[in-house]
Structure formats: structure tokens, C-alpha cells
């Protein structure tokens, strides 16, 4: 599922990790303008043009929940259908939640399982559905564990600690357009964001738009080795299960986007 003004990293015991894999879509190919021009080497070529792949025929967003599928406490998965789209929530561990979105209802893994490995023994889970929303969590309610809840129309998610403290909340339903899928989260003025791999000359990404795409050379602003991972001073981290290019906006709202399907 965004980075430390207080110069202090979150403690590992309180770190919630969200592993996200959104199914991207694309119908039209858009060329991103040529990228960063090196100031140290002005004659060096700019980044190559990038054209996002065509992945589907329609744009959209997750709508009203139409059904839930949960196989009981021995299952770590909750599948939520919203029309043709499906959102799958999986507790990899008590403090690690995986979120997947398939706009067409079909999940794929372009990484062939190279990034995310699901334990053979699933976490025992708890699920409750009411007329106004739902809660999904691990069965063992320790203070360091996390739970996720959501509204029903449209489906919007909220990640919380067991004591009810909000870690993040979606301000809009997960969406897709002709080239990508994205999630939009709330933020506040005290929150800061870090990570994203090698982002030359940058440590604090708060208030910035960060490209998760190799390019720009080795100068200030270059992205020689970006990574789809970031940390927030709220005490959580997010790893996107993808090799596809993307972009993160750490502004008044946090928008996390990648060009992928699955």
C-alpha cells in the first residue's frame, strides 16, 4: 500500500509493511517527454522516450462492493468483488498486508514470484461484514499488528493498528486509466517520505514527485537504480510487487502509480 522530518526512522517493531500489486490498464500509449538532462555532462543524451504498454480497453475505478469471499479463519485471503474488478487482501504476516487489484477480475504476476513469497502456513484471520463496511485482520490482536477496514460504496480502504490508530486511508477508490493503476492516500503536514531506491541528490521526498524508472544518469536528479519501495514517518513502508515503471506523488495527497496489470 510513502518518507524523516524528525530525522528518526520508524522502529522495526512498529513498522507496518504493505505489499501492493495493482493490475494496471492501458488502451492508448502515451510517450513521456524526454527526461532529465545532466548538468554535469550537458552533451549527454536525455532519457529515451518511454511508451507505456497497452494492457486493456477501458478506464475506471473500483465501485460498490458486490460480494466477499473468505474461506474462514484458516485463510489469510479476502477477495472483494466490485462489479468486474476484484481486490484481494492477504496477510503475509501479522504486520504485513498485501493488496492486489485486478480491474478485469484476473490476477497475474509479471515478476513470476521473484519479489513476494507467501508463507506456506497462512496467518489465521478474522473477518466481519456489516451494512456500512467491513473489517479484516489477523486473529491475534496484538498492539503491533494491523487491520484493514473499508467502506462499501465505493470500496475505499483504511489501514489501522489494533489500537485503532489510522496508518493511512484512501481518499479515492483505486483507479486505472489507459496506462496505469494507482492508489491515492491521505497525508498530513507532519508526514515525511523516504526511499524509492537510488534517487541521486534526494533523501526527503516530501512534497516531491518521484519517478520509479531508471534514467537521468548519475548526476543530481538521476535515477540509476530506483526501487518501488518507500517509508513514511507514520511508521509504515510500502513495497510494490512490480518491475514496471511508475511514479509517486508525495504531495498533500499521496498518489502511487505503476504501469502494470496484475
MIDOSE-1310 file (N, C-alpha, C; in nm, 2 decimals, decimal comma, always signed):
residues 262
xxxx	+0,09/-0,05/+0,00/+0,00/+0,00/+0,00/+0,19/+0,10/+0,00; +0,46/+0,59/+0,20/+0,50/+0,69/+0,13/+0,60/+0,76/+0,19; +0,90/+0,86/+0,43/+0,94/+0,93/+0,38/+0,97/+1,04/+0,45; +1,31/+1,19/+0,72/+1,21/+1,19/+0,83/+1,23/+1,33/+0,88
xxxx	+1,12/+1,41/+0,88/+1,14/+1,54/+0,93/+1,20/+1,54/+1,06; +1,17/+1,44/+1,14/+1,22/+1,44/+1,28/+1,35/+1,36/+1,28; +1,41/+1,33/+1,16/+1,54/+1,27/+1,15/+1,54/+1,14/+1,23; +1,44/+1,07/+1,22/+1,43/+0,95/+1,30/+1,35/+0,84/+1,22
xxxx	+1,41/+0,72/+1,20/+1,34/+0,62/+1,12/+1,24/+0,55/+1,21; +1,13/+0,49/+1,16/+1,04/+0,42/+1,24/+1,10/+0,30/+1,30; +1,07/+0,26/+1,42/+1,12/+0,15/+1,48/+1,07/+0,02/+1,41; +1,16/-0,08/+1,39/+1,11/-0,20/+1,32/+0,99/-0,27/+1,39
xxxx	+0,98/-0,26/+1,52/+0,87/-0,33/+1,59/+0,74/-0,26/+1,56; +0,74/-0,14/+1,51/+0,61/-0,07/+1,48/+0,59/-0,04/+1,33; +0,67/-0,11/+1,25/+0,67/-0,08/+1,11/+0,57/-0,17/+1,04; +0,47/-0,11/+0,98/+0,37/-0,19/+0,90/+0,41/-0,19/+0,76
xxxx	+0,41/-0,30/+0,69/+0,45/-0,31/+0,55/+0,33/-0,35/+0,47; +0,31/-0,27/+0,36/+0,20/-0,30/+0,27/+0,27/-0,34/+0,14; +0,24/-0,46/+0,09/+0,29/-0,51/-0,04/+0,17/-0,49/-0,14; +0,19/-0,41/-0,23/+0,08/-0,38/-0,33/+0,11/-0,43/-0,47
xxxx	+0,01/-0,48/-0,53/+0,02/-0,53/-0,67/-0,11/-0,49/-0,74; -0,11/-0,38/-0,81/-0,23/-0,33/-0,88/-0,22/-0,38/-1,02; -0,34/-0,42/-1,07/-0,35/-0,45/-1,21/-0,37/-0,33/-1,29; -0,27/-0,29/-1,37/-0,27/-0,17/-1,45/-0,35/-0,19/-1,58
xxxx	-0,38/-0,08/-1,65/-0,45/-0,09/-1,77/-0,40/+0,01/-1,87; -0,42/-0,02/-1,99/-0,38/+0,09/-2,09/-0,45/+0,05/-2,22; -0,49/+0,16/-2,29/-0,56/+0,15/-2,41/-0,49/+0,23/-2,52; -0,44/+0,35/-2,48/-0,37/+0,43/-2,56/-0,22/+0,44/-2,51
xxxx	-0,13/+0,45/-2,59/+0,01/+0,46/-2,55/+0,05/+0,60/-2,54; +0,10/+0,65/-2,43/+0,15/+0,78/-2,41/+0,30/+0,79/-2,39; +0,36/+0,88/-2,47/+0,50/+0,90/-2,46/+0,53/+1,00/-2,35; +0,61/+0,97/-2,25/+0,65/+1,06/-2,15/+0,76/+1,15/-2,21
xxxx	+0,76/+1,28/-2,20/+0,87/+1,37/-2,25/+1,00/+1,32/-2,21; +1,10/+1,35/-2,30/+1,24/+1,31/-2,26/+1,28/+1,37/-2,13; +1,35/+1,28/-2,05/+1,37/+1,31/-1,91/+1,49/+1,41/-1,89; +1,54/+1,39/-1,77/+1,64/+1,48/-1,71/+1,77/+1,50/-1,80
xxxx	+1,81/+1,62/-1,81/+1,94/+1,65/-1,89/+2,05/+1,68/-1,79; +2,15/+1,60/-1,79/+2,26/+1,62/-1,70/+2,32/+1,76/-1,70; +2,34/+1,82/-1,58/+2,40/+1,95/-1,57/+2,56/+1,93/-1,57; +2,60/+1,82/-1,52/+2,75/+1,80/-1,52/+2,80/+1,76/-1,65
xxxx	+2,72/+1,69/-1,73/+2,76/+1,64/-1,86/+2,65/+1,69/-1,96; +2,65/+1,82/-2,00/+2,55/+1,88/-2,08/+2,53/+1,81/-2,22; +2,63/+1,75/-2,27/+2,62/+1,68/-2,40/+2,57/+1,54/-2,39; +2,55/+1,49/-2,27/+2,50/+1,35/-2,26/+2,36/+1,35/-2,31
xxxx	+2,31/+1,24/-2,37/+2,18/+1,23/-2,42/+2,07/+1,23/-2,31; +1,96/+1,28/-2,34/+1,85/+1,27/-2,24/+1,80/+1,13/-2,23; +1,71/+1,10/-2,14/+1,64/+0,97/-2,13/+1,57/+0,94/-2,26; +1,56/+0,81/-2,29/+1,49/+0,77/-2,40/+1,34/+0,80/-2,38
xxxx	+1,26/+0,82/-2,49/+1,12/+0,83/-2,47/+1,07/+0,70/-2,41; +0,97/+0,71/-2,33/+0,91/+0,59/-2,27/+0,76/+0,58/-2,31; +0,72/+0,47/-2,36/+0,58/+0,45/-2,41/+0,52/+0,34/-2,32; +0,42/+0,37/-2,24/+0,36/+0,27/-2,16/+0,28/+0,16/-2,24
xxxx	+0,29/+0,04/-2,20/+0,22/-0,07/-2,28/+0,07/-0,06/-2,28; +0,01/-0,11/-2,38/-0,14/-0,13/-2,39/-0,18/-0,25/-2,31; -0,26/-0,24/-2,21/-0,30/-0,35/-2,13/-0,45/-0,38/-2,12; -0,53/-0,29/-2,15/-0,68/-0,31/-2,15/-0,75/-0,21/-2,23
xxxx	-0,88/-0,22/-2,24/-0,96/-0,13/-2,33/-1,03/-0,02/-2,26; -1,04/-0,02/-2,13/-1,13/+0,08/-2,06/-1,06/+0,14/-1,94; -1,10/+0,26/-1,90/-1,06/+0,32/-1,78/-1,17/+0,30/-1,67; -1,14/+0,32/-1,55/-1,24/+0,31/-1,44/-1,18/+0,32/-1,30
xxxx	-1,27/+0,29/-1,21/-1,22/+0,29/-1,07/-1,31/+0,18/-1,00; -1,26/+0,14/-0,88/-1,33/+0,04/-0,80/-1,46/+0,10/-0,75; -1,57/+0,03/-0,78/-1,70/+0,09/-0,74/-1,76/+0,02/-0,61; -1,89/+0,00/-0,61/-1,96/-0,06/-0,49/-1,92/-0,20/-0,48
xxxx	-1,91/-0,25/-0,36/-1,88/-0,39/-0,33/-2,01/-0,47/-0,37; -1,98/-0,58/-0,44/-2,09/-0,67/-0,48/-2,09/-0,80/-0,41; -1,97/-0,84/-0,36/-1,96/-0,97/-0,28/-1,83/-0,98/-0,21; -1,82/-1,06/-0,11/-1,70/-1,10/-0,04/-1,68/-1,25/-0,05
xxxx	-1,55/-1,29/-0,06/-1,52/-1,43/-0,05/-1,41/-1,46/+0,05; -1,44/-1,52/+0,16/-1,35/-1,55/+0,27/-1,37/-1,70/+0,31; -1,26/-1,78/+0,31/-1,27/-1,92/+0,34/-1,26/-1,95/+0,49; -1,27/-1,85/+0,57/-1,27/-1,88/+0,71/-1,14/-1,84/+0,78
xxxx	-1,13/-1,86/+0,91/-1,01/-1,82/+0,99/-0,88/-1,88/+0,94; -0,88/-2,00/+0,88/-0,76/-2,06/+0,83/-0,71/-2,00/+0,70; -0,78/-1,91/+0,64/-0,74/-1,84/+0,52/-0,69/-1,70/+0,55; -0,58/-1,67/+0,48/-0,52/-1,53/+0,50/-0,57/-1,44/+0,39
xxxx	-0,66/-1,49/+0,30/-0,71/-1,41/+0,19/-0,85/-1,36/+0,21; -0,88/-1,24/+0,16/-1,02/-1,19/+0,15/-1,03/-1,13/+0,01; -1,12/-1,19/-0,07/-1,15/-1,14/-0,21/-1,27/-1,06/-0,20; -1,26/-0,93/-0,26/-1,37/-0,84/-0,26/-1,40/-0,81/-0,40
xxxx	-1,52/-0,84/-0,45/-1,57/-0,81/-0,58/-1,64/-0,68/-0,59; -1,61/-0,60/-0,69/-1,68/-0,47/-0,71/-1,71/-0,46/-0,86; -1,82/-0,53/-0,90/-1,85/-0,54/-1,04/-1,74/-0,64/-1,10; -1,69/-0,61/-1,21/-1,59/-0,70/-1,27/-1,45/-0,69/-1,20
xxxx	-1,43/-0,58/-1,12/-1,30/-0,56/-1,05/-1,30/-0,65/-0,93; -1,18/-0,70/-0,89/-1,16/-0,77/-0,77/-1,04/-0,71/-0,69; -1,06/-0,69/-0,56/-0,95/-0,65/-0,47/-0,92/-0,77/-0,38; -0,80/-0,81/-0,37/-0,76/-0,93/-0,29/-0,67/-0,87/-0,18
xxxx	-0,71/-0,90/-0,05/-0,63/-0,87/+0,07/-0,57/-0,99/+0,13; -0,44/-0,99/+0,15/-0,37/-1,11/+0,21/-0,28/-1,07/+0,32; -0,29/-1,13/+0,43/-0,20/-1,11/+0,54/-0,08/-1,21/+0,52; +0,03/-1,15/+0,48/+0,15/-1,23/+0,46/+0,21/-1,27/+0,60
xxxx	+0,21/-1,17/+0,69/+0,24/-1,19/+0,83/+0,14/-1,10/+0,91; +0,15/-1,11/+1,04/+0,06/-1,03/+1,12/+0,07/-0,88/+1,10; +0,19/-0,83/+1,06/+0,22/-0,69/+1,03/+0,25/-0,66/+0,89; +0,22/-0,76/+0,80/+0,25/-0,74/+0,66/+0,12/-0,77/+0,58
xxxx	+0,07/-0,67/+0,51/-0,05/-0,69/+0,43/-0,03/-0,67/+0,29; -0,08/-0,76/+0,20/-0,06/-0,75/+0,06/-0,20/-0,71/+0,00; -0,20/-0,61/-0,09/-0,32/-0,56/-0,15/-0,30/-0,58/-0,30; -0,40/-0,64/-0,37/-0,39/-0,66/-0,51/-0,52/-0,61/-0,57
xxxx	-0,51/-0,55/-0,69/-0,63/-0,51/-0,77/-0,62/-0,56/-0,91; -0,73/-0,62/-0,95/-0,74/-0,67/-1,09/-0,87/-0,61/-1,15; -0,86/-0,50/-1,23/-0,97/-0,44/-1,29/-1,07/-0,53/-1,36; -1,01/-0,63/-1,43/-1,09/-0,73/-1,51/-1,13/-0,85/-1,43
xxxx	-1,08/-0,86/-1,30/-1,10/-0,98/-1,22/-1,00/-1,09/-1,23; -0,90/-1,07/-1,32/-0,80/-1,17/-1,34/-0,66/-1,13/-1,29; -0,60/-1,20/-1,19/-0,48/-1,17/-1,14/-0,36/-1,23/-1,21; -0,26/-1,16/-1,24/-0,13/-1,21/-1,29/-0,02/-1,16/-1,21
xxxx	+0,10/-1,22/-1,24/+0,22/-1,18/-1,16/+0,34/-1,17/-1,26; +0,36/-1,05/-1,31/+0,47/-1,03/-1,41/+0,61/-1,05/-1,35; +0,62/-1,06/-1,22/+0,75/-1,09/-1,16/+0,78/-1,24/-1,14; +0,68/-1,32/-1,18/+0,69/-1,47/-1,16/+0,73/-1,51/-1,02
xxxx	+0,68/-1,44/-0,92/+0,70/-1,48/-0,79/+0,84/-1,44/-0,73; +0,92/-1,36/-0,81/+1,05/-1,33/-0,77/+1,06/-1,23/-0,65; +0,96/-1,15/-0,63/+0,96/-1,05/-0,52/+0,89/-1,09/-0,40; +0,76/-1,13/-0,41/+0,68/-1,16/-0,30/+0,67/-1,31/-0,28
xxxx	+0,70/-1,36/-0,17/+0,68/-1,51/-0,14/+0,58/-1,52/-0,02; +0,48/-1,60/-0,04/+0,37/-1,62/+0,06/+0,41/-1,74/+0,14; +0,41/-1,73/+0,27/+0,45/-1,84/+0,36/+0,35/-1,96/+0,34; +0,41/-2,08/+0,36/+0,32/-2,20/+0,34/+0,22/-2,22/+0,44
xxxx	+0,24/-2,16/+0,56/+0,15/-2,17/+0,67/+0,08/-2,03/+0,68; -0,05/-2,02/+0,64/-0,12/-1,89/+0,64/-0,14/-1,84/+0,78; -0,15/-1,71/+0,79/-0,19/-1,64/+0,91/-0,34/-1,66/+0,94; -0,37/-1,69/+1,06/-0,51/-1,70/+1,10/-0,58/-1,56/+1,10
xxxx	-0,69/-1,55/+1,03/-0,76/-1,42/+1,01/-0,89/-1,41/+1,07; -0,94/-1,29/+1,07/-1,07/-1,26/+1,12/-1,14/-1,16/+1,03; -1,27/-1,19/+0,99/-1,34/-1,10/+0,90/-1,48/-1,07/+0,95; -1,52/-0,95/+0,95/-1,66/-0,91/+0,99/-1,71/-0,81/+0,89
xxxx	-1,83/-0,84/+0,84/-1,90/-0,75/+0,74/-2,03/-0,70/+0,80; -2,05/-0,57/+0,78/-2,18/-0,51/+0,83/-2,24/-0,43/+0,71; -2,35/-0,37/+0,74/-2,42/-0,29/+0,63/-2,34/-0,17/+0,59; -2,25/-0,12/+0,67/-2,18/+0,00/+0,64/-2,03/-0,02/+0,61
xxxx	-1,98/-0,14/+0,63/-1,84/-0,16/+0,60/-1,79/-0,30/+0,64; -1,66/-0,32/+0,65/-1,61/-0,45/+0,69/-1,47/-0,42/+0,76; -1,43/-0,53/+0,83/-1,30/-0,53/+0,90/-1,24/-0,66/+0,87; -1,11/-0,66/+0,83/-1,03/-0,78/+0,81/-0,90/-0,77/+0,88
xxxx	-0,86/-0,87/+0,97/-0,74/-0,86/+1,05/-0,69/-1,00/+1,08; -0,58/-1,00/+1,14/-0,53/-1,13/+1,19/-0,61/-1,16/+1,32; -0,61/-1,29/+1,35/-0,69/-1,33/+1,47/-0,63/-1,29/+1,60; -0,50/-1,28/+1,60/-0,43/-1,24/+1,72/-0,41/-1,09/+1,73
xxxx	-0,48/-1,03/+1,82/-0,49/-0,88/+1,82/-0,39/-0,82/+1,91; -0,26/-0,84/+1,88/-0,16/-0,77/+1,95/-0,15/-0,62/+1,90; -0,10/-0,54/+1,99/-0,09/-0,39/+1,96/-0,01/-0,36/+1,84; +0,09/-0,44/+1,81/+0,18/-0,41/+1,69/+0,12/-0,46/+1,56
xxxx	+0,01/-0,54/+1,57/-0,05/-0,59/+1,45/-0,14/-0,49/+1,38; -0,18/-0,52/+1,26/-0,26/-0,42/+1,18/-0,39/-0,49/+1,14; -0,48/-0,40/+1,10/-0,61/-0,45/+1,05/-0,65/-0,35/+0,94; -0,73/-0,40/+0,85/-0,78/-0,31/+0,74/-0,93/-0,31/+0,73
xxxx	-0,99/-0,20/+0,72/-1,13/-0,18/+0,71/-1,17/-0,11/+0,58; -1,29/-0,11/+0,54/-1,33/-0,04/+0,42/-1,48/-0,01/+0,41; -1,50/+0,09/+0,33/-1,64/+0,13/+0,30/-1,69/+0,04/+0,19; -1,82/+0,05/+0,16/-1,88/-0,04/+0,07/-1,92/+0,02/-0,06
xxxx	-1,95/+0,15/-0,07/-1,99/+0,22/-0,19/-1,94/+0,36/-0,20; -1,83/+0,38/-0,26/-1,74/+0,28/-0,33/-1,65/+0,21/-0,22; -1,58/+0,11/-0,27/-1,48/+0,04/-0,18/-1,36/+0,14/-0,16; -1,34/+0,18/-0,04/-1,22/+0,26/+0,00/-1,16/+0,20/+0,12
xxxx	-1,03/+0,18/+0,13/-0,97/+0,11/+0,23/-0,90/+0,20/+0,34; -0,89/+0,15/+0,46/-0,83/+0,22/+0,57/-0,74/+0,12/+0,65; -0,61/+0,15/+0,66/-0,52/+0,06/+0,73/-0,50/+0,12/+0,87; -0,52/+0,04/+0,97/-0,51/+0,08/+1,11/-0,43/-0,02/+1,20
xxxx	-0,38/+0,03/+1,31/-0,32/-0,06/+1,41/-0,44/-0,11/+1,50; -0,41/-0,22/+1,57/-0,51/-0,28/+1,65/-0,57/-0,19/+1,76; -0,49/-0,08/+1,79/-0,55/+0,02/+1,89/-0,64/+0,12/+1,83; -0,66/+0,11/+1,69/-0,75/+0,20/+1,62/-0,68/+0,32/+1,56
xxxx	-0,55/+0,33/+1,58/-0,47/+0,44/+1,52/-0,47/+0,42/+1,37; -0,50/+0,52/+1,29/-0,50/+0,52/+1,14/-0,36/+0,53/+1,09; -0,32/+0,44/+1,00/-0,19/+0,45/+0,94/-0,20/+0,52/+0,81; -0,30/+0,48/+0,73/-0,33/+0,56/+0,61/-0,48/+0,53/+0,57
xxxx	-0,53/+0,61/+0,49/-0,67/+0,60/+0,44/-0,68/+0,64/+0,30; -0,75/+0,56/+0,22/-0,77/+0,60/+0,08/-0,87/+0,72/+0,07; -0,83/+0,82/+0,00/-0,92/+0,94/-0,02/-1,00/+0,92/-0,15; -0,97/+0,82/-0,23/-1,05/+0,79/-0,35/-1,03/+0,64/-0,38
xxxx	-1,13/+0,59/-0,45/-1,12/+0,44/-0,48/-1,00/+0,42/-0,57; -0,94/+0,30/-0,56/-0,83/+0,26/-0,65/-0,88/+0,27/-0,80; -0,80/+0,33/-0,88/-0,84/+0,36/-1,02/-0,74/+0,32/-1,12; -0,78/+0,32/-1,25/-0,69/+0,29/-1,36/-0,73/+0,38/-1,48
xxxx	-0,64/+0,40/-1,57/-0,66/+0,47/-1,69/-0,60/+0,39/-1,80; -0,57/+0,46/-1,91/-0,52/+0,39/-2,03/-0,38/+0,34/-2,01; -0,31/+0,38/-1,91/-0,17/+0,34/-1,90/-0,13/+0,29/-1,76; -0,21/+0,30/-1,66/-0,16/+0,27/-1,53/-0,27/+0,25/-1,43
xxxx	-0,24/+0,20/-1,31/-0,33/+0,19/-1,20/-0,27/+0,27/-1,08; -0,35/+0,32/-1,00/-0,30/+0,40/-0,88/-0,39/+0,39/-0,76; -0,33/+0,42/-0,65/-0,39/+0,43/-0,52/-0,36/+0,57/-0,47; -0,46/+0,64/-0,41/-0,45/+0,77/-0,35/-0,48/+0,77/-0,20
xxxx	-0,38/+0,81/-0,12/-0,39/+0,81/+0,02/-0,39/+0,95/+0,08; -0,44/+0,96/+0,20/-0,43/+1,08/+0,28/-0,29/+1,11/+0,33; -0,26/+1,23/+0,36/-0,13/+1,26/+0,42/-0,16/+1,38/+0,52; -0,05/+1,42/+0,59/-0,07/+1,54/+0,68/+0,06/+1,62/+0,67
xxxx	+0,06/+1,74/+0,73/+0,18/+1,83/+0,72/+0,30/+1,78/+0,79; +0,28/+1,69/+0,89/+0,39/+1,64/+0,97/+0,45/+1,51/+0,91; +0,39/+1,46/+0,81/+0,44/+1,33/+0,75/+0,55/+1,36/+0,65; +0,65/+1,27/+0,65/+0,76/+1,28/+0,55/+0,78/+1,14/+0,49
xxxx	+0,85/+1,14/+0,37/+0,86/+1,02/+0,29/+1,00/+1,01/+0,24; +1,05/+0,88/+0,24/+1,19/+0,85/+0,21/+1,19/+0,71/+0,13; +1,30/+0,69/+0,07/+1,32/+0,56/+0,00/+1,32/+0,58/-0,15; +1,25/+0,49/-0,22/+1,24/+0,49/-0,37/+1,37/+0,45/-0,44
xxxx	+1,46/+0,38/-0,37/+1,58/+0,34/-0,43/+1,68/+0,45/-0,45; +1,77/+0,44/-0,55/+1,87/+0,54/-0,57/+1,81/+0,66/-0,64; +1,79/+0,77/-0,57/+1,73/+0,89/-0,63/+1,84/+1,00/-0,60; +1,93/+1,02/-0,69/+2,05/+1,10/-0,67/+2,02/+1,24/-0,62
xxxx	+2,09/+1,28/-0,51/+2,07/+1,41/-0,46/+1,95/+1,43/-0,38; +1,87/+1,32/-0,35/+1,74/+1,33/-0,28/+1,74/+1,23/-0,17; +1,70/+1,28/-0,05/+1,68/+1,19/+0,07/+1,53/+1,20/+0,12; +1,48/+1,32/+0,13/+1,35/+1,35/+0,17/+1,26/+1,38/+0,05
xxxx	+1,17/+1,30/+0,02/+1,08/+1,32/-0,10/+0,95/+1,39/-0,07; +0,94/+1,44/+0,05/+0,82/+1,51/+0,09/+0,79/+1,63/+0,00; +0,67/+1,64/-0,05/+0,64/+1,75/-0,14/+0,69/+1,73/-0,28; +0,74/+1,61/-0,31/+0,80/+1,59/-0,44/+0,73/+1,48/-0,52
xxxx	+0,75/+1,48/-0,65/+0,70/+1,38/-0,74/+0,83/+1,30/-0,78; +0,82/+1,17/-0,76/+0,94/+1,08/-0,78/+0,91/+0,98/-0,89; +1,00/+0,97/-0,98/+0,99/+0,87/-1,09/+1,05/+0,73/-1,04; +0,98/+0,63/-1,06/+1,04/+0,49/-1,03/+1,07/+0,43/-1,17
xxxx	+1,17/+0,49/-1,23/+1,21/+0,45/-1,37/+1,35/+0,48/-1,39; +1,43/+0,39/-1,43/+1,57/+0,41/-1,45/+1,60/+0,52/-1,55; +1,69/+0,61/-1,52/+1,72/+0,72/-1,62/+1,79/+0,84/-1,55; +1,82/+0,94/-1,63/+1,88/+1,06/-1,57/+2,02/+1,05/-1,54
xxxx	+2,09/+0,94/-1,56/+2,23/+0,93/-1,54/+2,27/+0,93/-1,39; +2,39/+0,97/-1,36/+2,44/+0,97/-1,23/+2,45/+1,11/-1,16; +2,40/+1,21/-1,23/+2,40/+1,34/-1,17/+2,29/+1,37/-1,08; +2,28/+1,48/-1,02/+2,17/+1,52/-0,93/+2,04/+1,51/-1,01
xxxx	+1,95/+1,43/-0,95/+1,82/+1,41/-1,02/+1,81/+1,28/-1,10; +1,93/+1,21/-1,11/+1,93/+1,08/-1,18/+1,87/+0,97/-1,10; +1,83/+0,87/-1,17/+1,77/+0,75/-1,10/+1,84/+0,62/-1,16; +1,96/+0,61/-1,11/+2,04/+0,49/-1,17/+1,99/+0,36/-1,12
xxxx	+1,92/+0,36/-1,00/+1,87/+0,23/-0,95/+1,75/+0,25/-0,86; +1,64/+0,29/-0,92/+1,52/+0,32/-0,84/+1,46/+0,19/-0,79; +1,37/+0,20/-0,69/+1,31/+0,09/-0,63/+1,16/+0,12/-0,60; +1,07/+0,03/-0,62/+0,93/+0,06/-0,58/+0,90/+0,04/-0,44
xxxx	+0,97/+0,11/-0,35/+0,96/+0,10/-0,21/+0,98/+0,24/-0,14; +0,90/+0,27/-0,04/+0,92/+0,39/+0,03/+0,88/+0,37/+0,18; +0,92/+0,46/+0,26/+0,89/+0,46/+0,40/+0,82/+0,60/+0,44; +0,73/+0,59/+0,53/+0,66/+0,71/+0,58/+0,70/+0,72/+0,73
xxxx	+0,70/+0,85/+0,77/+0,73/+0,88/+0,92/+0,61/+0,84/+1,00; +0,50/+0,80/+0,94/+0,39/+0,75/+1,02/+0,41/+0,61/+1,07; +0,52/+0,55/+1,02/+0,56/+0,42/+1,07/+0,52/+0,30/+0,98; +0,51/+0,32/+0,85/+0,48/+0,21/+0,76/+0,57/+0,22/+0,64
xxxx	+0,58/+0,11/+0,57/+0,65/+0,11/+0,44/+0,57/+0,04/+0,34; +0,59/+0,07/+0,21/+0,52/+0,01/+0,11/+0,61/-0,04/+0,00; +0,59/-0,17/-0,04/+0,67/-0,23/-0,15/+0,58/-0,27/-0,26; +0,60/-0,22/-0,38/+0,51/-0,26/-0,49/+0,57/-0,38/-0,56
xxxx	+0,49/-0,48/-0,58/+0,53/-0,61/-0,64/+0,54/-0,59/-0,79; +0,64/-0,52/-0,84/+0,64/-0,50/-0,98/+0,78/-0,46/-1,03; +0,81/-0,48/-1,16/+0,93/-0,43/-1,22/+0,89/-0,32/-1,32; +0,76/-0,29/-1,33/+0,71/-0,19/-1,42/+0,74/-0,04/-1,38
xxxx	+0,77/+0,05/-1,47/+0,79/+0,19/-1,43/+0,67/+0,25/-1,36; +0,69/+0,35/-1,28/+0,59/+0,41/-1,20/+0,62/+0,55/-1,16; +0,54/+0,61/-1,08/+0,56/+0,74/-1,02/+0,49/+0,76/-0,89; +0,55/+0,83/-0,80/+0,49/+0,85/-0,67/+0,48/+1,00/-0,64
xxxx	+0,37/+1,05/-0,60/+0,35/+1,19/-0,57/+0,33/+1,20/-0,42; +0,43/+1,26/-0,35/+0,42/+1,28/-0,21/+0,38/+1,43/-0,18; +0,26/+1,46/-0,21/+0,21/+1,60/-0,20/+0,11/+1,61/-0,09; +0,01/+1,69/-0,10/-0,10/+1,70/+0,00/-0,17/+1,56/+0,01
xxxx	-0,18/+1,50/-0,10/-0,22/+1,36/-0,10/-0,11/+1,27/-0,16; -0,11/+1,15/-0,13/-0,01/+1,05/-0,18/-0,07/+0,97/-0,29; -0,01/+0,98/-0,41/-0,06/+0,91/-0,53/+0,05/+0,81/-0,57; +0,02/+0,68/-0,58/+0,11/+0,58/-0,61/+0,07/+0,51/-0,74
xxxx	+0,15/+0,52/-0,84/+0,10/+0,47/-0,97/+0,21/+0,39/-1,04; +0,17/+0,28/-1,11/+0,26/+0,20/-1,19/+0,19/+0,15/-1,32; +0,27/+0,13/-1,42/+0,22/+0,08/-1,55/+0,23/-0,08/-1,54; +0,12/-0,14/-1,50/+0,12/-0,28/-1,49/-0,02/-0,34/-1,49
xx	-0,03/-0,47/-1,50/-0,15/-0,54/-1,50/-0,13/-0,67/-1,42; -0,18/-0,67/-1,30/-0,16/-0,80/-1,22/-0,11/-0,77/-1,09
